[in-house]
């Protein structure tokens, strides 16, 4: 049995994902960053120079929460369809749109499917064009196109169709080195005609009588095979060959009337089907030539330009989130991070309520008193009385707040001998292993403390839990990266492309 997953299936899946951000019962999506400590072979696997690929298993998802630093909501305005980025350059050979590309009908570049081919491009002013004809597989030779006409036009030896312009906002948010946002231009869409014939593929043949001829397009279009349906104008040059497809009447073989409703069509060059007039009343003949063919190219459903996302293969969805400084004091900026995850429908700490705020802090915090010394990022901290162990994420010396995590590895968050996890608790001294700093959780700290950015954190007996319930929701994307340093005056612009 032979089977394929079609482009329509990919587009359907991409659409379902895209719509899940904004539908009535929308899914809540959050970008989560984590892992302030280095990757090591004996713990997480890999190294900071060469991070390991995350495993798609239960343990990896749990571990992502162990080292989580903070989360930021990905809203419906932070998601868009996208397609591979192809920038216009003169003297470049592009593929052209065809309705029947396959392993037995490869494109100029050798692609076996339309959406693997290079049949569209983006110009320097962010206009996107579809190639309807590439001049027999020749390189583009001419000026950069700028037209926004809803009709096909010729430039650089190519026949082009303007599709849409990337807006300034989408350019900033969603343009990457490899992908570009795609959207439908409503003016172009309104001008599209379902089943119109807008391009031809001509085989020149030889030995035909010079002249201009007309022929109806047969098939399943409206008024097919008559002067009220699609009509082609065939030009035979002085050398007896059929001229190539173009848009110049009397010089090129052109689509004289595009018609509508065609899902397939043919042009018969036999004497009974050739005429000297557009009304198709005066019979004529191409003569005794042979080898020529005029093949119609059937457009996409609803016509070229009706739905740019569908037509250009928008089975990719891009998500974007920016992290500016400490983000409402929730996403600490005093350390680096190494992992990026996308979490759906996490819940607030100790509840089943799905998160809805813009940002959340996911590290534990201690309000210390009687502090001596300065805790340093990534150092081991311990509480001798309870045997609790953790790692410093950040030390706020101005407010005496120690942010920390307890990963599942020995001397990171568990006992090196027994492997037991013990939470920090009580008014017992906490000591930094490398800094020798010490401090005692303030058992009288039972109120909100205003942080540097104006947000607040509420302690109970000097302790504050993360704001989201660890291991809640579902992690649908995970990525390990080399360390990314953060700073209070810095913005990270993170883009994730999902291919369906």
Number of C-alpha atoms within 10 A of each C-alpha: 2 3 5 6 7 9 17 12 13 17 21 15 16 20 17 12 17 19 15 16 19 14 11 8 8 12 17 22 26 25 25 26 26 23 26 26 23 20 22 14 11 10 14 19 15 16 16 16 11 13 21 17 12 16 11 11 8 8 9 15 19 15 16 23 25 20 25 25 30 25 28 23 23 22 17 17 12 17 24 21 24 26 22 21 18 18 14 20 18 12 12 11 18 27 28 25 27 24 15 15 16 14 11 8 13 17 24 18 15 13 17 17 17 22 19 14 19 22 25 25 18 21 16 12 12 18 19 25 25 26 21 25 27 22 20 15 15 17 18 20 15 13 10 16 20 15 15 18 12 17 15 19 17 16 15 18 16 23 22 25 25 24 29 23 21 21 15 9 9 18 14 10 23 25 19 16 8 11 17 24 25 30 20 18 17 13 15 21 19 12 14 18 21 20 24 27 29 26 25 22 18 20 16 19 16 17 19 22 19 16 17 20 23 27 29 30 31 21 18 16 21 17 18 21 22 15 19 14 21 29 26 23 24 30 25 25 18 12 12 21 21 30 19 21 25 22 18 11 14 14 18 19 27 25 25 19 19 19 24 20 24 26 18 17 19 17 19 16 20 13 13 11 17 23 22 18 16 17 14 20 11 11 15 18 17 23 14 12 14 15 12 16 17 21 16 23 23 24 25 20 19 16 22 29 31 23 21 20 20 19 20 22 20 25 23 26 23 23 24 19 19 17 19 17 20 21 22 18 20 25 25 23 22 17 20 23 24 21 23 21 22 21 23 21 19 23 20 19 17 12 11 13 13 18 23 15 11 14 22 24 24 29 28 19 25 26 26 23 20 11 17 12 13 16 26 20 20 21 19 22 28 22 22 13 13 15 15 22 28 29 25 25 28 23 20 15 13 8 14 18 21 24 22 27 29 25 24 20 17 19 19 24 25 21 18 13 8 8 13 16 20 16 15 22 17 16 19 16 19 25 22 22 15 12 15 14 16 21 24 20 26 21 17 13 18 15 13 12 16 13 16 13 12 9 13 15 16 17 20 16 18 23 23 17 18 20 21 24 20 19 16 19 18 13 22 12 17 20 16 20 18 16 19 12 14 20 15 12 9 13 14 14 11 14 17 18 19 15 15 16
